[in-house]
């Protein structure tokens, strides 16, 4: 295949992918008409400065680091 043939095939496949995604979006919209809308882009969310309750973290492991009370081998 020549470079031009490859580019034509890529464009055709990309166009088919776009059409498939558009059909999928339409199907999802039809199946769940009461789907929640995305939050507003400019909406601010306040996060409190108070520390989290330490009891939230009891019996947890640090992912990738292991248990808090044990040492690595």
Secondary structure as GFF3:
##gff-version 3
##sequence-region A 1 73
A	DSSP	alpha_helix	3	31	.	.	.	ID=ss1
A	DSSP	three_ten_helix	54	57	.	.	.	ID=ss2
A	DSSP	beta_strand	61	62	.	.	.	ID=ss3
A	DSSP	beta_strand	66	67	.	.	.	ID=ss4
###
